[in-house]
Amino acid sequence: MKTILEIYKIGRGPSSSHSIGPERAVKQFLQKYPQTERAVVTLYGSLAKTGKGHLTDKVIRKTFGKIECEIVFDENTVLKTHPNTMRIVAFAGEREIGAATVESIGGGDILFDGEKADNLPQIYEHNTFGEIKTYCTVNEIGLWEYIKAREGEGLETALAAVWEAMQHSIMQGLSNEGTIPGPLGLQRKAAYLLRQKKPDESKETRENRLVCAYAFAVAEQNACAGQIVTAPTCGSAGVLASVLYYMQKRKALSDEAVIRALAVGGLIGQIIKTNASVSGAECGCQAEIGSACSMAAAALSELRGMDIDQTEYAAEIAMEHHLGLTCDPICGLVQIPCIERNAVAAMRAINAVKLASLLQGTRRISFDAVVETMYRTGLDINARYRETAEGGLADLYKQ
């Protein structure tokens, strides 16, 4: 299994698969073919069908800079590759000098010309939660110690940068108001939620309001192409960030404690990515929001000092109750239902941890089993409900 830092990518939204992935693809392509004078980029599958809403074309053109770039949205050709596939062809004058097929597999990760994810550098000898739990139990260590031993020096520094970027995205989101770009004319709501304090507000209401405000802040920043941190994707970036931000402020927790929580959340995300998918185009929103909810639940479990069984239970609850969740973005934008869904998942993560702490020792479903179920369910979901904006709310909504 690869480093957990692959889960956390700092970049601009609105989509890890539709903006960060293509941006990285073009940069790497130009490194290989620096003599490129003109390029033709063909987008297939979900990249073609929702690319305009996700600003894919704008990101590609911006990355090519002054190089002439033609972008083709091919919604009809069906390739036997990942749903997010693009073909880049480079020219010098009229002569073709290079080409590459790139898959944007989720979380900002890309694969060139049939490259296999399994062939990328691996630093963990275990791939499932069950294997990791067994190792930790035998060696009498916690998840943080397990992660630290494999990631080595530099982990805390890297995660500190991740946490700083997450906090910045929340603060920026809370400081901005107005309309989110796009045909929906959607208003930013993060700052509004923050102001909605009532004189008789209960502790529970305050928690819900603040967590939602923080989640909205990140998700709105993402929708406006602001800088966020994938966790595990752009579209689900608000879940983990909002839960950790709220808990740090509420409990006056140190950054060191949050960094350990980020590590455990990242481990959960990497287990999901290794054994299933974090791509909405491949497995629906259960792979994005469901994974983010599991990551947040596990991270919060670490903050609360819960043991490995309780952490597994919390992560399992969080994922299990997102099974079957479809990805049906209206107009192909990462706005409705995506922004609100971040807030709902953040609250669900907190509730999953509370439930796991109350029901310790009663779990019947393993985290690994629910991850495999999510993947199988995702493959069974009709393509209309996997980030193509052809079904569900995207189909029924009329402006």
FENCORCOR-V599673 format. One record per pair of residues at least 12 apart in sequence whose ideal C-beta (glycine too) atoms are under 8 Angstrom apart, sorted by the first residue. I is the first residue (numbers start at 1). J is the second residue. D is the distance in Angstrom with one decimal. If there is no record, write none. Layout:
i=[I I]
j=[J J]
d=[D D]
This chain:
i=[1 1 1 1 1 1 1 1 2 2 2 2 2 2 2 3 3 3 3 4 4 4 4 4 4 4 5 5 5 5 5 5 6 6 6 6 7 7 7 7 7 7 7 7 7 8 8 8 8 8 8 8 9 9 9 9 10 10 10 10 10 10 11 11 11 11 11 11 12 12 12 12 12 13 13 13 13 13 13 13 13 13 13 13 14 14 14 14 14 14 14 14 14 14 15 15 15 15 15 15 15 16 16 16 16 16 16 16 16 17 17 17 17 17 17 17 17 17 17 17 17 17 18 18 18 18 18 18 18 18 18 18 19 19 19 19 19 19 20 20 20 21 21 21 21 21 21 21 21 22 22 22 22 22 22 22 22 23 23 23 24 24 25 25 25 25 25 25 25 26 26 26 26 26 27 28 28 29 29 29 29 29 30 30 30 32 32 33 33 33 35 35 36 36 36 36 36 36 37 37 37 37 37 38 38 38 38 38 38 38 39 39 39 39 39 39 39 39 39 40 40 40 40 40 40 40 41 41 41 41 41 41 41 41 41 42 42 42 42 42 42 43 43 43 43 43 43 43 43 44 44 44 44 44 44 44 44 45 45 45 45 45 45 45 45 46 46 46 46 46 46 46 47 47 47 47 47 48 48 48 49 49 49 49 49 49 49 50 50 50 50 50 51 51 52 52 53 53 53 53 53 53 53 54 54 54 55 57 57 81 81 82 82 82 82 82 82 82 83 83 83 83 83 83 84 84 84 84 84 84 84 85 85 85 85 86 86 86 87 87 87 87 88 88 100 100 101 101 105 105 105 105 106 106 106 106 106 106 106 106 106 106 106 107 107 107 107 107 107 108 108 108 123 123 124 124 127 127 127 128 128 128 129 129 129 129 129 129 129 129 130 130 130 132 132 132 133 133 133 136 137 142 143 143 143 143 143 143 144 144 144 144 147 147 147 147 148 151 155 156 156 159 159 159 159 160 160 162 162 163 163 163 163 163 165 165 165 166 166 166 166 166 166 166 166 167 167 168 169 169 169 169 169 169 169 169 169 169 170 170 170 170 170 170 171 172 172 172 172 173 173 173 173 173 173 173 173 173 173 174 174 174 174 174 174 175 176 176 176 176 176 176 177 177 180 180 180 180 181 181 181 182 182 182 182 183 183 183 184 184 184 184 184 184 186 186 186 186 188 188 189 189 189 190 190 190 190 190 191 191 193 193 193 193 194 194 194 196 197 207 207 207 208 210 211 211 211 211 211 211 211 212 212 212 212 214 214 214 214 214 214 215 215 215 215 215 215 215 215 216 216 216 216 216 217 217 218 218 218 218 218 219 219 219 219 219 219 219 219 220 222 222 222 222 222 223 223 223 223 223 228 229 231 231 231 231 232 232 232 232 232 232 232 232 233 233 233 233 233 233 234 235 235 235 235 235 235 236 236 236 236 236 236 237 237 238 238 238 238 239 239 239 239 239 239 239 239 239 240 240 240 240 240 240 240 242 242 242 243 243 243 243 243 243 244 244 244 244 244 244 244 247 247 251 253 257 258 260 260 261 261 261 261 262 263 264 264 264 264 264 265 265 265 265 265 266 267 268 268 268 268 268 268 268 269 269 269 269 271 271 271 272 272 272 272 272 272 273 275 275 275 275 276 276 276 276 276 277 277 278 280 280 280 281 281 281 281 282 282 282 283 283 283 283 283 283 283 284 284 284 284 284 284 284 284 284 284 285 285 285 285 285 285 286 286 286 286 286 286 286 286 287 287 287 288 289 289 289 289 289 290 290 290 290 290 290 290 291 292 292 293 293 293 293 293 293 293 293 294 294 294 294 294 294 295 296 296 296 296 296 297 297 297 297 297 297 297 297 298 298 298 300 300 300 300 301 301 301 301 304 304 306 306 306 309 309 309 310 310 310 311 312 312 312 313 313 313 313 314 314 314 314 314 314 315 315 316 316 316 316 316 317 317 317 318 318 318 318 319 319 319 319 320 320 320 321 321 322 322 322 323 323 323 323 324 324 326 326 326 326 326 327 327 327 328 328 328 328 328 328 328 328 329 329 329 329 330 330 330 330 331 331 332 332 336 336 337]
j=[122 123 124 126 127 270 271 274 120 121 122 123 124 270 274 121 123 151 270 147 151 263 266 267 269 270 151 155 158 159 162 266 107 109 270 273 107 230 231 232 266 269 270 273 295 159 162 229 230 231 262 266 107 108 229 230 161 162 165 227 228 229 23 108 227 228 230 234 59 225 226 227 228 221 222 223 224 225 226 228 234 235 237 334 54 55 222 223 224 225 234 235 333 334 54 55 56 233 234 235 334 106 107 108 230 232 233 234 235 46 47 84 104 105 106 107 108 233 279 280 281 387 46 47 50 51 54 55 56 59 84 104 54 55 56 59 225 234 108 230 234 84 102 104 105 106 108 109 110 47 56 59 60 63 86 102 104 59 60 63 108 110 86 88 100 102 104 110 112 41 60 63 64 88 63 110 112 88 90 98 100 102 63 64 67 98 100 90 97 98 92 97 67 90 91 92 97 98 67 68 91 92 93 67 68 69 70 90 91 92 64 67 68 69 70 88 89 90 91 69 70 71 72 88 89 91 60 69 70 71 72 86 87 88 89 71 72 74 86 87 89 56 57 71 72 73 74 85 86 74 77 78 79 81 85 86 87 78 79 82 83 84 85 281 388 83 84 280 281 386 387 388 83 84 85 86 104 73 74 75 73 75 332 387 388 389 390 329 332 387 388 389 73 332 73 332 182 329 331 332 333 334 389 332 333 334 225 71 73 101 103 103 104 105 111 279 281 282 279 281 282 383 386 387 103 104 105 106 279 281 282 101 102 103 104 101 102 104 99 100 101 102 100 102 112 113 113 114 117 277 279 282 232 233 273 277 278 279 280 281 282 287 288 230 232 233 273 278 279 230 233 234 150 151 150 270 271 274 275 271 275 368 268 271 312 315 366 367 368 371 366 367 368 146 267 271 308 309 312 308 308 308 263 264 267 302 308 311 260 263 264 302 263 264 266 267 263 263 263 256 259 259 262 263 266 255 259 229 262 244 255 258 259 262 227 228 229 218 228 229 231 240 241 244 245 241 245 227 217 218 221 222 226 227 228 229 237 241 214 217 218 241 242 245 217 217 221 226 227 188 190 214 216 217 218 219 220 221 226 190 191 194 213 214 217 191 188 190 191 220 221 224 191 192 220 223 224 335 223 224 225 223 331 333 335 331 333 399 330 331 333 335 336 399 223 335 336 339 216 220 216 220 339 213 214 216 217 220 213 217 209 212 213 216 209 210 213 209 209 246 250 350 347 246 242 243 246 343 346 347 350 242 343 346 347 238 241 242 245 246 346 238 239 241 242 342 343 345 346 238 339 340 342 343 238 242 237 238 241 242 342 235 237 238 334 338 339 342 343 339 234 235 237 238 334 333 334 335 338 339 241 241 265 269 292 295 269 272 273 278 288 291 292 295 278 279 280 288 291 292 334 280 285 288 289 334 338 288 289 291 292 342 345 292 342 339 342 343 346 289 292 293 295 296 342 345 346 349 262 265 292 295 296 299 349 342 343 346 296 299 300 346 349 350 258 261 262 296 299 300 303 300 303 303 303 303 303 302 303 299 300 302 303 299 302 298 299 301 302 311 295 296 298 299 302 295 298 291 294 295 298 299 315 367 291 292 294 295 367 368 371 287 291 294 319 371 374 291 368 371 372 375 371 372 374 375 378 375 378 291 327 386 387 327 386 387 388 378 379 386 374 375 377 378 379 381 386 324 325 326 327 377 378 381 385 386 387 322 325 326 327 338 341 319 322 323 324 325 374 377 378 374 375 378 327 322 325 341 342 345 318 319 322 323 325 345 374 319 342 345 318 319 322 345 346 348 349 352 315 316 318 319 349 367 315 318 345 346 349 350 314 315 317 318 349 352 353 356 311 314 315 314 349 350 353 314 315 353 356 353 357 353 356 357 360 361 363 356 357 360 356 363 366 367 356 359 360 363 349 352 353 355 356 357 352 367 363 365 366 367 370 352 355 356 345 348 349 352 367 370 371 374 365 370 373 348 352 345 348 374 370 373 374 377 377 381 381 385 386 391 392 385 386 387 384 385 389 391 392 393 394 395 387 389 393 394 389 393 394 397 389 394 389 394 393 397 393]
d=[6.1 7.4 3.8 6.9 5.0 5.8 7.2 5.0 6.0 6.4 6.1 6.7 7.5 6.5 7.5 7.8 5.5 6.3 7.7 6.6 6.9 6.4 3.3 5.4 7.1 5.0 7.6 7.7 5.5 7.7 7.9 7.1 7.2 6.7 6.8 7.8 6.4 6.9 6.8 5.0 4.7 4.1 5.6 7.0 7.8 7.5 4.5 5.5 6.4 6.3 7.4 6.2 6.9 4.3 6.9 4.5 7.3 6.9 4.7 6.6 7.8 5.3 7.4 6.5 6.9 7.4 7.2 7.6 7.9 5.2 6.7 5.7 7.6 6.9 3.3 6.5 7.4 5.5 6.4 5.5 4.5 8.0 7.4 6.7 5.6 6.3 5.2 5.3 7.8 6.0 5.9 7.3 7.4 4.1 4.3 7.9 7.7 7.5 5.0 6.1 5.7 6.6 5.2 4.3 4.7 7.8 4.3 4.2 7.3 7.5 7.8 4.9 4.6 7.4 5.3 7.6 7.5 7.0 5.9 7.3 6.2 7.9 7.6 6.3 6.8 6.1 3.5 7.5 4.8 8.0 7.1 7.2 6.1 5.9 6.3 4.7 7.5 7.0 3.8 7.0 6.6 6.8 8.0 3.2 7.6 7.9 5.4 6.9 5.2 7.3 5.6 5.8 5.5 7.7 6.2 7.9 6.2 5.2 7.5 5.1 6.6 5.5 6.5 7.0 7.9 4.3 6.9 5.0 7.7 7.8 5.9 4.2 6.1 7.0 6.2 7.5 7.3 5.1 7.2 7.7 5.8 7.6 8.0 7.5 7.8 6.7 7.7 4.6 5.9 4.2 5.4 6.4 5.8 4.1 7.2 6.9 7.0 7.5 6.7 7.2 6.2 5.1 6.5 6.8 4.5 7.5 7.8 7.5 4.4 7.9 6.1 6.1 7.2 4.9 7.3 6.2 6.6 5.3 7.0 7.6 4.7 8.0 6.8 7.7 4.7 7.6 5.7 6.3 7.2 5.1 7.1 6.0 7.1 5.3 7.8 7.9 4.4 5.3 6.7 4.4 8.0 6.5 8.0 6.8 6.9 5.4 6.5 7.9 5.2 5.4 5.9 8.0 5.4 7.9 4.5 6.9 7.4 7.7 6.9 7.5 4.0 6.1 5.7 6.7 7.9 4.7 5.3 7.9 3.8 7.1 4.6 5.7 8.0 5.0 6.7 5.8 6.9 4.5 5.3 4.6 7.9 5.4 6.9 7.9 4.6 6.2 6.9 6.6 3.4 6.0 6.5 5.0 6.2 7.6 7.3 6.6 7.3 6.9 5.4 2.8 4.4 7.7 6.9 6.5 7.5 6.5 6.2 4.9 7.9 7.1 5.5 3.9 7.2 5.4 7.6 7.5 7.5 6.6 7.5 3.9 5.8 7.7 6.7 7.3 6.4 4.0 7.1 7.7 6.9 5.0 8.0 6.6 7.1 5.3 7.6 7.5 5.2 7.0 7.0 7.5 5.2 7.7 5.2 6.6 5.5 5.7 5.5 7.4 6.7 7.8 6.1 7.7 7.4 6.2 7.3 6.1 4.6 3.1 7.6 7.6 6.8 7.3 7.9 5.4 4.9 5.5 6.5 5.1 7.6 5.6 7.9 7.8 5.4 7.0 5.5 7.8 7.3 5.4 6.5 6.6 6.5 4.8 7.7 5.6 6.0 7.7 7.3 4.5 5.3 7.9 6.3 7.9 5.2 6.4 7.5 7.8 5.5 7.8 6.7 5.9 7.2 6.9 7.7 4.9 6.3 6.8 6.3 6.7 4.7 5.9 6.3 6.6 4.7 7.1 7.8 5.7 7.3 7.6 6.9 7.7 5.6 4.5 4.9 6.3 7.9 6.7 6.1 5.6 6.2 7.6 6.4 5.7 6.3 6.2 6.7 7.6 5.0 7.5 7.9 5.1 7.7 7.8 4.1 7.3 7.1 7.8 6.4 7.2 7.1 4.9 5.0 7.9 6.7 6.3 4.7 6.8 7.3 6.6 5.1 4.8 5.9 6.2 7.0 5.5 7.7 7.4 5.7 6.2 7.8 7.8 4.9 8.0 7.0 2.7 5.7 7.8 5.2 4.4 7.5 5.3 5.5 5.9 6.8 7.7 4.8 7.3 6.2 7.9 7.4 7.4 7.7 7.6 5.2 7.6 6.3 5.0 5.8 6.1 7.7 6.2 7.7 7.7 6.7 5.0 6.4 5.7 7.9 7.1 6.6 6.3 6.4 5.8 6.6 7.7 7.8 5.3 6.9 7.7 7.8 5.0 5.3 7.4 7.9 5.3 7.6 4.0 3.8 5.6 7.7 8.0 5.9 5.5 3.8 6.0 7.8 7.4 4.4 5.9 7.3 7.2 7.9 7.5 6.0 5.6 5.4 6.6 4.9 7.1 5.0 5.8 6.9 7.7 4.0 7.1 7.0 7.3 7.0 3.6 5.1 5.9 7.6 3.9 6.4 7.7 3.9 4.3 4.1 7.8 4.5 7.0 6.2 7.8 7.2 5.8 7.2 7.6 5.2 3.5 5.2 6.5 6.9 7.9 7.0 4.2 7.9 6.5 4.1 4.3 7.7 6.1 5.2 6.9 5.6 7.4 6.3 7.1 5.4 5.1 7.5 6.3 8.0 6.8 7.3 7.1 5.9 6.3 4.4 7.3 6.5 4.2 7.3 5.3 6.4 6.8 5.8 7.7 7.2 4.8 7.9 7.5 7.0 6.6 7.9 5.3 7.7 5.0 5.2 4.4 5.0 7.0 3.7 6.5 7.3 7.7 7.5 7.8 3.5 7.2 6.9 6.9 3.8 5.9 7.4 5.1 5.4 4.7 4.9 6.5 7.8 5.6 6.0 5.2 4.5 6.1 8.0 7.3 7.5 4.6 4.4 7.0 5.8 5.3 5.5 6.4 5.5 6.1 7.2 7.6 6.2 7.7 7.6 6.5 5.8 7.7 6.6 6.2 7.4 5.8 8.0 4.0 7.0 4.5 4.8 6.4 7.9 5.2 5.5 7.3 4.2 7.0 4.0 6.5 5.4 3.5 7.8 7.2 7.4 7.9 5.3 4.9 4.4 7.9 5.3 7.9 6.0 7.9 7.7 4.8 7.7 7.9 6.8 7.7 4.8 6.8 7.8 5.5 7.7 7.8 7.2 5.4 6.7 7.1 5.1 6.8 5.5 3.5 7.4 6.1 6.3 5.0 4.0 6.6 4.3 7.4 5.6 4.2 7.7 6.2 7.8 6.9 6.6 6.3 7.4 2.4 6.9 7.1 7.1 7.5 6.0 4.9 4.8 7.8 5.3 4.8 6.0 5.2 7.7 7.7 4.5 6.1 4.2 8.0 7.0 7.8 4.8 5.8 6.3 4.1 5.5 6.8 6.3 6.6 8.0 5.7 7.2 6.1 6.4 5.4 7.2 4.8 7.3 5.0 3.2 7.2 6.1 7.8 6.3 7.1 7.7 6.0 4.0 6.8 6.1 4.3 7.8 5.6 4.9 7.2 4.3 7.7 4.4 4.5 7.9 7.7 7.7 7.1 7.4 6.5 3.7 8.0 4.1 5.1 6.9 4.1 4.4 4.4 5.4 7.6 5.3 6.4 4.4 7.2 6.4 6.6 4.8 4.8 7.6 5.6 7.1 6.7 7.4 7.4 7.4 6.5 6.9 7.6 7.3 5.1 6.1 5.6 7.9 7.3 7.2 4.8 3.9 7.1 7.1 4.6 7.9 4.9 4.6 7.7 3.9 7.9 7.7 5.2 6.8 5.8 6.9 4.5 5.2 4.1 5.9 6.1 8.0 6.4 5.5 4.3 7.3 4.9 6.7 6.1 6.6 4.9 7.9 6.9 7.9 7.4 7.9 7.8 7.4 6.3 5.9 5.6 5.7 7.4 6.3 3.7 7.4 7.3 5.5 6.5 5.6 4.4 7.9 5.7 6.9 5.6 3.1 4.8 4.6 7.4 6.9 5.5 7.8 6.0 7.2 5.5 5.1 4.8 6.8 7.2 4.1 7.3 6.7 7.6 6.2]
